[in-house]
Amino acid sequence: MTEKIICPYCEKALTEKYYCISCQKDFGVAARHSEEGTLPDYQIAQQDYIDNACFHFLKEFVPISHWDIAQISIIRDALISVLIKFHNKKEYDLYPWLLEPEDIVST
């Protein structure tokens, strides 16, 4: 059994240099940061952008609301779902996550 990182777009195994042959995307930076347990700055900024957009949306309807990640995450999940379903966006581009190895059983 070997551990491989799976492409967040096509769900195929990345090469040992963290490249997706199918999608032709390099995940080297993201994979190295994942090994350290953090996201690259540009991905943290993307998460912040989405969370802030959701908070500003909430503030439009409830001006006295305060930052509450539980409420923001509900809005975020709904927003991401709509963007994926109706606008062909990829979840990883909208709200990236740590790339973690998955076990692949050799056959």
TIBATOR-760331 format. One record per atom (N, C-alpha, C): atom name; x, y, z. Coordinates in Angstrom, 1 decimal. Example, Ala and Ser with C-alpha at 12.3 -4.5 7.8 and 13.67 -1.06 7.14 Angstrom:
# residues 2
{at = N	x = 13.2	y = -5.7	z = 7.8};
{at = CA	x = 12.3	y = -4.5	z = 7.8};
{at = C	x = 13.2	y = -3.3	z = 7.8};
{at = N	x = 12.8	y = -2.2	z = 7.1};
{at = CA	x = 13.7	y = -1.1	z = 7.1};
{at = C	x = 12.9	y = 0.0	z = 7.9};
***
This chain:
# residues 107
{at = N	x = 0.9	y = -1.2	z = 0.0};
{at = CA	x = 0.0	y = 0.0	z = 0.0};
{at = C	x = 0.9	y = 1.2	z = 0.0};
{at = N	x = 0.6	y = 2.2	z = -0.9};
{at = CA	x = 1.4	y = 3.4	z = -0.9};
{at = C	x = 0.4	y = 4.6	z = -0.7};
{at = N	x = 1.0	y = 5.7	z = -0.2};
{at = CA	x = 0.2	y = 6.9	z = -0.1};
{at = C	x = 0.4	y = 7.8	z = -1.2};
{at = N	x = -0.7	y = 8.3	z = -1.7};
{at = CA	x = -0.6	y = 9.2	z = -2.9};
{at = C	x = -1.5	y = 10.4	z = -2.5};
{at = N	x = -1.2	y = 11.5	z = -3.1};
{at = CA	x = -2.1	y = 12.7	z = -3.0};
{at = C	x = -3.0	y = 12.7	z = -4.2};
{at = N	x = -4.3	y = 12.9	z = -4.0};
{at = CA	x = -5.3	y = 12.8	z = -5.1};
{at = C	x = -5.6	y = 14.2	z = -5.5};
{at = N	x = -5.7	y = 14.4	z = -6.9};
{at = CA	x = -6.0	y = 15.7	z = -7.5};
{at = C	x = -7.4	y = 16.1	z = -7.0};
{at = N	x = -7.5	y = 17.4	z = -6.5};
{at = CA	x = -8.8	y = 17.9	z = -6.0};
{at = C	x = -9.8	y = 18.2	z = -7.2};
{at = N	x = -9.4	y = 18.1	z = -8.4};
{at = CA	x = -10.2	y = 18.3	z = -9.6};
{at = C	x = -10.8	y = 17.0	z = -10.2};
{at = N	x = -9.8	y = 16.1	z = -10.5};
{at = CA	x = -10.3	y = 14.9	z = -11.2};
{at = C	x = -10.2	y = 13.7	z = -10.4};
{at = N	x = -9.7	y = 13.8	z = -9.2};
{at = CA	x = -9.6	y = 12.7	z = -8.2};
{at = C	x = -8.7	y = 11.6	z = -8.7};
{at = N	x = -7.7	y = 11.9	z = -9.5};
{at = CA	x = -6.7	y = 10.9	z = -9.9};
{at = C	x = -5.4	y = 11.2	z = -9.1};
{at = N	x = -4.6	y = 10.2	z = -9.0};
{at = CA	x = -3.4	y = 10.4	z = -8.2};
{at = C	x = -2.4	y = 11.3	z = -8.9};
{at = N	x = -1.8	y = 12.2	z = -8.0};
{at = CA	x = -0.7	y = 13.1	z = -8.5};
{at = C	x = 0.6	y = 12.3	z = -8.7};
{at = N	x = 1.5	y = 12.8	z = -9.5};
{at = CA	x = 2.8	y = 12.2	z = -9.6};
{at = C	x = 3.6	y = 12.4	z = -8.4};
{at = N	x = 4.7	y = 11.8	z = -8.2};
{at = CA	x = 5.5	y = 12.0	z = -7.0};
{at = C	x = 6.0	y = 13.5	z = -6.9};
{at = N	x = 5.9	y = 14.2	z = -8.0};
{at = CA	x = 6.3	y = 15.7	z = -7.9};
{at = C	x = 5.0	y = 16.5	z = -7.8};
{at = N	x = 3.9	y = 15.9	z = -7.5};
{at = CA	x = 2.7	y = 16.6	z = -7.2};
{at = C	x = 2.1	y = 17.3	z = -8.4};
{at = N	x = 2.1	y = 16.6	z = -9.5};
{at = CA	x = 1.6	y = 17.1	z = -10.8};
{at = C	x = 0.4	y = 16.2	z = -11.2};
{at = N	x = -0.6	y = 16.8	z = -11.7};
{at = CA	x = -1.8	y = 16.0	z = -12.2};
{at = C	x = -1.6	y = 16.0	z = -13.7};
{at = N	x = -1.4	y = 14.8	z = -14.2};
{at = CA	x = -1.2	y = 14.6	z = -15.7};
{at = C	x = -2.5	y = 14.9	z = -16.4};
{at = N	x = -3.6	y = 14.4	z = -15.8};
{at = CA	x = -4.9	y = 14.5	z = -16.4};
{at = C	x = -5.4	y = 16.0	z = -16.5};
{at = N	x = -5.2	y = 16.8	z = -15.5};
{at = CA	x = -5.6	y = 18.2	z = -15.4};
{at = C	x = -4.5	y = 19.1	z = -15.9};
{at = N	x = -3.3	y = 18.6	z = -16.0};
{at = CA	x = -2.1	y = 19.4	z = -16.3};
{at = C	x = -1.9	y = 20.6	z = -15.3};
{at = N	x = -2.0	y = 20.2	z = -14.0};
{at = CA	x = -1.8	y = 21.2	z = -13.0};
{at = C	x = -0.7	y = 20.8	z = -12.0};
{at = N	x = 0.0	y = 21.8	z = -11.6};
{at = CA	x = 1.1	y = 21.5	z = -10.6};
{at = C	x = 0.6	y = 21.9	z = -9.2};
{at = N	x = 0.6	y = 20.9	z = -8.3};
{at = CA	x = 0.2	y = 21.1	z = -7.0};
{at = C	x = 1.4	y = 21.1	z = -6.0};
{at = N	x = 2.6	y = 21.3	z = -6.5};
{at = CA	x = 3.8	y = 21.3	z = -5.7};
{at = C	x = 3.8	y = 22.2	z = -4.5};
{at = N	x = 3.4	y = 23.5	z = -4.7};
{at = CA	x = 3.4	y = 24.4	z = -3.6};
{at = C	x = 2.3	y = 24.0	z = -2.6};
{at = N	x = 1.1	y = 23.7	z = -3.0};
{at = CA	x = 0.1	y = 23.3	z = -2.1};
{at = C	x = 0.4	y = 22.0	z = -1.3};
{at = N	x = 1.0	y = 21.1	z = -2.0};
{at = CA	x = 1.4	y = 19.8	z = -1.3};
{at = C	x = 2.5	y = 20.0	z = -0.3};
{at = N	x = 3.5	y = 20.9	z = -0.6};
{at = CA	x = 4.6	y = 21.1	z = 0.3};
{at = C	x = 4.0	y = 21.8	z = 1.6};
{at = N	x = 3.1	y = 22.8	z = 1.3};
{at = CA	x = 2.5	y = 23.5	z = 2.5};
{at = C	x = 1.6	y = 22.5	z = 3.3};
{at = N	x = 0.9	y = 21.6	z = 2.6};
{at = CA	x = 0.1	y = 20.6	z = 3.3};
{at = C	x = 1.0	y = 19.8	z = 4.2};
{at = N	x = 2.2	y = 19.4	z = 3.8};
{at = CA	x = 3.1	y = 18.6	z = 4.7};
{at = C	x = 3.4	y = 19.4	z = 5.9};
{at = N	x = 3.4	y = 20.7	z = 5.9};
{at = CA	x = 3.7	y = 21.6	z = 7.0};
{at = C	x = 2.4	y = 21.9	z = 7.8};
{at = N	x = 1.3	y = 21.4	z = 7.3};
{at = CA	x = 0.0	y = 21.6	z = 8.0};
{at = C	x = -0.6	y = 23.0	z = 7.8};
{at = N	x = -0.3	y = 23.7	z = 6.8};
{at = CA	x = -0.8	y = 25.0	z = 6.5};
{at = C	x = -1.1	y = 25.1	z = 5.0};
{at = N	x = -1.8	y = 26.1	z = 4.7};
{at = CA	x = -2.1	y = 26.5	z = 3.3};
{at = C	x = -1.1	y = 27.6	z = 2.8};
{at = N	x = -0.8	y = 27.6	z = 1.5};
{at = CA	x = 0.0	y = 28.7	z = 1.0};
{at = C	x = -0.8	y = 30.1	z = 1.2};
{at = N	x = -0.1	y = 31.2	z = 1.3};
{at = CA	x = -0.7	y = 32.5	z = 1.5};
{at = C	x = -1.8	y = 32.8	z = 0.5};
{at = N	x = -1.6	y = 32.4	z = -0.7};
{at = CA	x = -2.6	y = 32.8	z = -1.7};
{at = C	x = -3.9	y = 32.0	z = -1.5};
{at = N	x = -3.8	y = 30.8	z = -0.9};
{at = CA	x = -5.0	y = 30.0	z = -0.6};
{at = C	x = -5.7	y = 30.5	z = 0.6};
{at = N	x = -4.9	y = 30.9	z = 1.6};
{at = CA	x = -5.5	y = 31.5	z = 2.8};
{at = C	x = -6.2	y = 32.8	z = 2.4};
{at = N	x = -5.7	y = 33.6	z = 1.5};
{at = CA	x = -6.3	y = 34.8	z = 1.1};
{at = C	x = -7.6	y = 34.5	z = 0.4};
{at = N	x = -7.7	y = 33.4	z = -0.4};
{at = CA	x = -8.9	y = 33.0	z = -1.1};
{at = C	x = -10.0	y = 32.6	z = -0.1};
{at = N	x = -9.6	y = 31.8	z = 0.9};
{at = CA	x = -10.6	y = 31.5	z = 2.0};
{at = C	x = -11.1	y = 32.7	z = 2.7};
{at = N	x = -10.2	y = 33.6	z = 3.0};
{at = CA	x = -10.6	y = 34.9	z = 3.6};
{at = C	x = -11.5	y = 35.7	z = 2.8};
{at = N	x = -11.2	y = 35.7	z = 1.5};
{at = CA	x = -12.1	y = 36.4	z = 0.5};
{at = C	x = -13.5	y = 35.9	z = 0.6};
{at = N	x = -13.6	y = 34.6	z = 0.5};
{at = CA	x = -15.0	y = 34.0	z = 0.5};
{at = C	x = -15.7	y = 34.2	z = 1.8};
{at = N	x = -15.0	y = 34.0	z = 2.9};
{at = CA	x = -15.6	y = 34.2	z = 4.3};
{at = C	x = -16.0	y = 35.7	z = 4.5};
{at = N	x = -15.2	y = 36.6	z = 4.0};
{at = CA	x = -15.5	y = 38.0	z = 4.1};
{at = C	x = -16.7	y = 38.4	z = 3.2};
{at = N	x = -16.8	y = 37.8	z = 2.1};
{at = CA	x = -17.9	y = 38.1	z = 1.2};
{at = C	x = -19.2	y = 37.6	z = 1.8};
{at = N	x = -19.1	y = 36.4	z = 2.5};
{at = CA	x = -20.3	y = 35.9	z = 3.2};
{at = C	x = -20.7	y = 36.8	z = 4.4};
{at = N	x = -19.7	y = 37.2	z = 5.1};
{at = CA	x = -20.0	y = 38.1	z = 6.2};
{at = C	x = -20.6	y = 39.4	z = 5.8};
{at = N	x = -20.1	y = 40.0	z = 4.7};
{at = CA	x = -20.6	y = 41.3	z = 4.2};
{at = C	x = -22.1	y = 41.0	z = 3.7};
{at = N	x = -22.3	y = 39.9	z = 3.1};
{at = CA	x = -23.7	y = 39.5	z = 2.7};
{at = C	x = -24.6	y = 39.5	z = 3.9};
{at = N	x = -24.2	y = 38.8	z = 5.0};
{at = CA	x = -24.9	y = 38.8	z = 6.2};
{at = C	x = -25.2	y = 40.1	z = 6.8};
{at = N	x = -24.2	y = 41.0	z = 6.8};
{at = CA	x = -24.3	y = 42.4	z = 7.3};
{at = C	x = -25.3	y = 43.2	z = 6.5};
{at = N	x = -25.5	y = 42.9	z = 5.3};
{at = CA	x = -26.5	y = 43.6	z = 4.5};
{at = C	x = -27.9	y = 43.4	z = 5.0};
{at = N	x = -28.2	y = 42.2	z = 5.6};
{at = CA	x = -29.5	y = 41.9	z = 6.1};
{at = C	x = -29.6	y = 42.0	z = 7.6};
{at = N	x = -28.5	y = 41.9	z = 8.3};
{at = CA	x = -28.5	y = 42.0	z = 9.7};
{at = C	x = -27.3	y = 42.9	z = 10.1};
{at = N	x = -27.5	y = 44.2	z = 10.0};
{at = CA	x = -26.3	y = 45.2	z = 10.2};
{at = C	x = -25.7	y = 45.0	z = 11.6};
{at = N	x = -26.4	y = 44.5	z = 12.6};
{at = CA	x = -25.8	y = 44.4	z = 13.9};
{at = C	x = -25.1	y = 43.1	z = 14.1};
{at = N	x = -25.0	y = 42.2	z = 13.1};
{at = CA	x = -24.4	y = 40.9	z = 13.3};
{at = C	x = -22.9	y = 41.1	z = 13.5};
{at = N	x = -22.4	y = 40.1	z = 14.2};
{at = CA	x = -20.9	y = 40.0	z = 14.5};
{at = C	x = -20.4	y = 38.8	z = 13.8};
{at = N	x = -19.1	y = 38.8	z = 13.6};
{at = CA	x = -18.4	y = 37.7	z = 13.0};
{at = C	x = -18.7	y = 36.4	z = 13.7};
{at = N	x = -19.3	y = 35.5	z = 13.1};
{at = CA	x = -19.6	y = 34.2	z = 13.6};
{at = C	x = -19.4	y = 33.1	z = 12.6};
{at = N	x = -18.3	y = 32.4	z = 12.7};
{at = CA	x = -17.9	y = 31.5	z = 11.7};
{at = C	x = -19.0	y = 30.4	z = 11.5};
{at = N	x = -19.8	y = 30.1	z = 12.5};
{at = CA	x = -20.8	y = 29.1	z = 12.3};
{at = C	x = -21.9	y = 29.6	z = 11.3};
{at = N	x = -22.3	y = 30.8	z = 11.4};
{at = CA	x = -23.2	y = 31.4	z = 10.5};
{at = C	x = -22.6	y = 31.6	z = 9.1};
{at = N	x = -21.3	y = 32.1	z = 9.1};
{at = CA	x = -20.6	y = 32.3	z = 7.9};
{at = C	x = -20.5	y = 31.0	z = 7.1};
{at = N	x = -20.2	y = 30.0	z = 7.8};
{at = CA	x = -19.9	y = 28.7	z = 7.1};
{at = C	x = -21.2	y = 28.2	z = 6.4};
{at = N	x = -22.4	y = 28.4	z = 7.0};
{at = CA	x = -23.6	y = 28.0	z = 6.4};
{at = C	x = -23.8	y = 28.8	z = 5.1};
{at = N	x = -23.6	y = 30.1	z = 5.1};
{at = CA	x = -23.7	y = 30.9	z = 3.9};
{at = C	x = -22.7	y = 30.5	z = 2.9};
{at = N	x = -21.4	y = 30.2	z = 3.4};
{at = CA	x = -20.3	y = 29.8	z = 2.5};
{at = C	x = -20.7	y = 28.5	z = 1.8};
{at = N	x = -21.2	y = 27.5	z = 2.5};
{at = CA	x = -21.5	y = 26.2	z = 1.9};
{at = C	x = -22.6	y = 26.4	z = 0.8};
{at = N	x = -23.6	y = 27.2	z = 1.1};
{at = CA	x = -24.7	y = 27.5	z = 0.1};
{at = C	x = -24.1	y = 28.2	z = -1.1};
{at = N	x = -23.3	y = 29.2	z = -0.9};
{at = CA	x = -22.7	y = 29.9	z = -2.0};
{at = C	x = -21.8	y = 29.0	z = -2.9};
{at = N	x = -21.0	y = 28.2	z = -2.2};
{at = CA	x = -20.1	y = 27.3	z = -3.0};
{at = C	x = -21.0	y = 26.3	z = -3.8};
{at = N	x = -22.0	y = 25.8	z = -3.1};
{at = CA	x = -22.9	y = 24.8	z = -3.8};
{at = C	x = -23.5	y = 25.4	z = -5.1};
{at = N	x = -24.0	y = 26.7	z = -5.0};
{at = CA	x = -24.6	y = 27.4	z = -6.1};
{at = C	x = -23.5	y = 27.6	z = -7.2};
{at = N	x = -22.4	y = 28.0	z = -6.8};
{at = CA	x = -21.3	y = 28.3	z = -7.8};
{at = C	x = -20.8	y = 27.1	z = -8.5};
{at = N	x = -20.8	y = 25.9	z = -7.8};
{at = CA	x = -20.4	y = 24.7	z = -8.4};
{at = C	x = -21.5	y = 24.2	z = -9.4};
{at = N	x = -22.8	y = 24.2	z = -8.9};
{at = CA	x = -23.9	y = 23.6	z = -9.6};
{at = C	x = -24.3	y = 24.5	z = -10.9};
{at = N	x = -24.3	y = 25.8	z = -10.7};
{at = CA	x = -24.9	y = 26.6	z = -11.8};
{at = C	x = -23.8	y = 27.4	z = -12.6};
{at = N	x = -22.6	y = 27.5	z = -12.1};
{at = CA	x = -21.6	y = 28.3	z = -12.7};
{at = C	x = -20.3	y = 27.5	z = -13.0};
{at = N	x = -20.3	y = 26.2	z = -12.9};
{at = CA	x = -19.2	y = 25.3	z = -13.2};
{at = C	x = -17.9	y = 25.7	z = -12.5};
{at = N	x = -18.0	y = 26.2	z = -11.3};
{at = CA	x = -16.8	y = 26.5	z = -10.6};
{at = C	x = -16.3	y = 25.3	z = -9.9};
{at = N	x = -15.1	y = 25.2	z = -9.5};
{at = CA	x = -14.5	y = 24.1	z = -8.8};
{at = C	x = -14.3	y = 24.5	z = -7.3};
{at = N	x = -14.7	y = 23.6	z = -6.4};
{at = CA	x = -14.7	y = 23.9	z = -5.0};
{at = C	x = -13.3	y = 24.2	z = -4.5};
{at = N	x = -12.3	y = 23.5	z = -5.0};
{at = CA	x = -10.9	y = 23.8	z = -4.6};
{at = C	x = -10.5	y = 25.2	z = -5.0};
{at = N	x = -10.9	y = 25.7	z = -6.1};
{at = CA	x = -10.6	y = 27.1	z = -6.5};
{at = C	x = -11.3	y = 28.1	z = -5.6};
{at = N	x = -12.5	y = 27.8	z = -5.1};
{at = CA	x = -13.3	y = 28.7	z = -4.3};
{at = C	x = -12.8	y = 28.7	z = -2.8};
{at = N	x = -12.6	y = 27.5	z = -2.3};
{at = CA	x = -12.3	y = 27.4	z = -0.9};
{at = C	x = -11.3	y = 26.2	z = -0.7};
{at = N	x = -10.0	y = 26.4	z = -1.0};
{at = CA	x = -9.0	y = 25.3	z = -1.0};
{at = C	x = -8.9	y = 24.7	z = 0.4};
{at = N	x = -8.4	y = 23.5	z = 0.4};
{at = CA	x = -8.1	y = 22.7	z = 1.6};
{at = C	x = -6.7	y = 22.1	z = 1.5};
{at = N	x = -6.3	y = 21.6	z = 2.7};
{at = CA	x = -5.0	y = 20.9	z = 2.7};
{at = C	x = -5.0	y = 19.6	z = 1.9};
{at = N	x = -4.0	y = 19.4	z = 1.1};
{at = CA	x = -3.9	y = 18.2	z = 0.3};
{at = C	x = -3.3	y = 17.1	z = 1.2};
{at = N	x = -4.0	y = 16.1	z = 1.5};
{at = CA	x = -3.5	y = 15.1	z = 2.4};
{at = C	x = -3.4	y = 13.7	z = 1.7};
{at = N	x = -2.4	y = 13.0	z = 2.0};
{at = CA	x = -2.3	y = 11.7	z = 1.4};
{at = C	x = -3.5	y = 10.8	z = 1.6};
{at = N	x = -3.8	y = 10.0	z = 0.7};
{at = CA	x = -4.8	y = 8.9	z = 0.8};
{at = C	x = -4.2	y = 7.6	z = 0.5};
{at = N	x = -4.6	y = 6.6	z = 1.2};
{at = CA	x = -4.1	y = 5.3	z = 1.0};
{at = C	x = -4.7	y = 4.7	z = -0.3};
{at = N	x = -3.8	y = 4.2	z = -1.1};
{at = CA	x = -4.2	y = 3.5	z = -2.4};
{at = C	x = -3.7	y = 2.1	z = -2.3};
{at = N	x = -4.6	y = 1.1	z = -2.4};
{at = CA	x = -4.2	y = -0.3	z = -2.3};
{at = C	x = -3.7	y = -0.7	z = -3.7};
{at = N	x = -2.5	y = -1.3	z = -3.7};
{at = CA	x = -1.9	y = -1.7	z = -4.9};
{at = C	x = -2.6	y = -3.0	z = -5.4};
{at = N	x = -2.8	y = -3.1	z = -6.7};
{at = CA	x = -3.5	y = -4.3	z = -7.2};
{at = C	x = -2.6	y = -5.2	z = -8.0};
***
